[in-house]
């Protein structure tokens, strides 16, 4: 790690001191991100968490995953899983739990739980799934392999594999190419030769 990277990202010894549930090789986490309870967070090889991100709760990040600047990954105990080669663009928010805003319960953490109703469900971001800038994903959504979510979308339902979605609420607009799978194969082959 060069000096510029040491200034921006935690060093390996600093990361190891945080006692992550799992910490892979060559992980980069910005010094100005916030990681709540890292003992519940798992980050695999070659993944990056950029500036101003918040990771909280049971978060599982696979290999070669990028969490761009300003993302909020709020997993609670239900969990958020990001599979290999998935990514979040600038300012994405993912919730695995949320207050019920329907008017049948009080909302916000100033109110005792007996007066609140909270929706809780695991969120899964599949292999090669990408989420565009400013998008929001709600509890229980599964972005299947290769899903692509356009910027500023609100994803309220699970997606089909290798499809592109856009809007509020997000709707399927077309299928996505699988050509990148050949690039993945070549990348992994080159990486195995180097290691």
C-alpha positions in Angstrom: 0.0 0.0 0.0 1.5 3.4 -1.0 1.3 6.5 1.2 -1.7 7.9 -0.5 -3.6 4.7 0.0 -2.5 4.6 3.7 -3.8 8.1 4.2 -7.2 7.2 2.6 -7.7 3.6 3.6 -7.2 1.6 6.8 -4.0 -0.5 6.9 -4.3 -4.3 7.1 -3.2 -4.3 10.9 -5.9 -1.6 11.6 -8.6 -3.7 9.8 -7.5 -6.8 11.7 -7.8 -5.0 14.9 -11.5 -4.3 14.2 -12.3 -8.0 14.5 -14.4 -8.5 11.4 -16.4 -11.7 11.2 -14.3 -12.3 8.1 -11.7 -10.2 6.4 -10.4 -11.2 3.0 -7.2 -10.3 1.1 -6.5 -6.9 -0.3 -9.6 -5.3 1.2 -9.8 -1.4 1.1 -12.0 0.4 3.5 -12.0 4.2 3.7 -11.0 5.8 7.0 -14.0 8.2 6.7 -16.6 5.4 6.4 -18.5 4.2 9.4 -18.7 0.5 10.3 -21.0 -0.3 13.2 -20.3 -3.6 15.0 -17.6 -5.0 12.6 -17.8 -8.3 14.3 -21.0 -8.9 12.3 -19.5 -7.8 9.0 -17.8 -10.1 6.5 -15.8 -8.7 3.6 -14.1 -11.0 1.1 -11.1 -10.6 -1.1 -10.4 -7.5 -3.3 -13.5 -5.6 -2.1 -13.6 -1.8 -1.6 -15.8 0.4 0.7 -15.3 4.0 -0.2 -15.6 7.3 1.7 -18.7 8.3 3.7 -20.3 4.9 3.6 -22.2 3.4 6.5 -22.3 -0.4 7.1 -24.4 -1.6 10.0 -25.5 -5.0 11.2 -25.2 -8.4 9.6 -23.5 -7.5 6.3 -21.8 -10.1 4.0 -19.7 -8.7 1.1 -18.3 -11.2 -1.4 -15.2 -10.9 -3.6 -14.5 -8.0 -6.0 -17.4 -5.9 -4.6 -17.4 -2.2 -4.7 -19.5 0.0 -2.3 -19.1 3.5 -3.7 -19.0 6.9 -1.9 -22.0 7.7 0.4 -23.7 4.3 0.4 -25.8 3.2 3.4 -26.1 -0.5 4.0 -28.4 -1.0 7.0 -28.6 -4.7 7.6 -29.9 -5.2 11.1 -30.0 -8.8 12.2 -31.8 -10.0 9.1 -28.8 -9.3 6.9 -27.7 -7.9 3.6 -25.6 -10.1 1.3 -23.6 -8.8 -1.7 -22.3 -11.6 -3.9 -19.1 -11.6 -5.9 -18.7 -8.8 -8.5 -21.7 -6.9 -7.3 -21.6 -3.2 -6.8 -23.4 -0.1 -5.4 -22.9 3.3 -7.2 -22.8 6.6 -5.3 -25.4 7.2 -2.6 -27.3 3.9 -2.8 -29.3 3.0 0.3 -30.3 -0.6 1.3 -32.5 -1.4 4.2 -33.2 -4.8 5.7 -35.5 -3.2 8.2 -37.8 -0.3 8.1 -40.7 1.3 10.1 -44.2 0.8 8.7 -45.3 4.1 7.4 -49.0 3.0 6.8 -50.3 4.9 9.8 -51.1 1.8 11.9 -48.1 2.3 14.2 -45.9 5.0 15.5 -42.5 5.5 13.9 -39.0 6.4 14.8 -36.6 5.2 17.5 -37.8 7.7 20.1 -41.0 5.5 20.6 -40.9 2.2 22.5 -41.1 -0.9 20.3 -44.6 -1.8 21.6 -46.0 1.1 19.7 -44.0 0.5 16.5 -44.3 -2.0 13.6 -41.1 -2.8 11.8 -40.7 -4.6 8.6 -37.6 -6.9 8.7 -36.4 -9.1 5.8 -33.0 -10.1 4.4 -31.8 -8.4 1.2 -29.7 -10.2 -1.4 -27.6 -8.6 -4.1 -26.7 -11.4 -6.6 -23.5 -12.0 -8.4 -22.8 -9.3 -11.0 -25.8 -7.3 -9.9 -25.3 -3.5 -10.0 -27.3 -0.7 -8.4 -27.2 2.8 -9.9 -26.6 6.0 -8.0 -29.2 7.3 -5.6 -31.3 4.1 -5.7 -33.1 2.6 -2.7 -33.7 -1.1 -2.0 -36.3 -2.0 0.7 -36.4 -5.1 3.0 -36.9 -8.5 1.4 -35.7 -7.7 -2.1 -33.5 -10.1 -4.0 -31.6 -8.8 -6.9 -30.9 -11.9 -8.9 -27.6 -12.6 -10.7 -26.8 -9.9 -13.3 -29.6 -7.6 -12.4 -28.9 -3.9 -13.2 -30.8 -1.1 -11.4 -30.9 2.3 -13.1 -30.0 5.5 -11.1 -32.6 6.9 -8.7 -34.8 3.8 -8.7 -36.8 2.4 -5.8 -36.6 -1.3 -5.8 -39.6 -2.8 -3.9 -39.8 -6.2 -5.6 -37.3 -8.9 -6.4 -35.8 -9.0 -9.9 -35.3 -11.5 -12.7 -31.8 -12.5 -13.5 -29.9 -10.6 -16.2 -32.5 -7.9 -16.5 -32.3 -4.1 -16.3 -34.8 -2.2 -14.1 -35.5 1.5 -13.7 -38.0 3.8 -12.0 -40.0 4.3 -8.9 -41.1 1.7 -8.3 -38.5 -0.1 -10.5 -39.8 -1.9 -13.5 -38.1 -4.2 -16.0 -37.1 -2.3 -19.1 -34.9 -4.8 -21.0 -32.6 -7.8 -20.7 -28.9 -7.4 -19.8 -26.0 -8.9 -21.8 -24.1 -11.8 -20.2 -20.9 -11.1 -22.2 -19.2 -10.0 -19.0 -19.1 -13.6 -17.9 -16.4 -14.3 -20.4 -14.5 -11.3 -19.0 -14.9 -12.7 -15.5 -13.5 -16.1 -16.6 -10.4 -14.4 -18.2 -9.9 -12.2 -15.1 -10.1 -15.1 -12.7 -7.7 -17.2 -14.9 -5.2 -14.4 -15.0 -5.5 -13.8 -11.2 -4.9 -17.5 -10.5 -1.7 -17.5 -12.6 -0.4 -14.4 -10.6 -1.2 -16.0 -7.2 
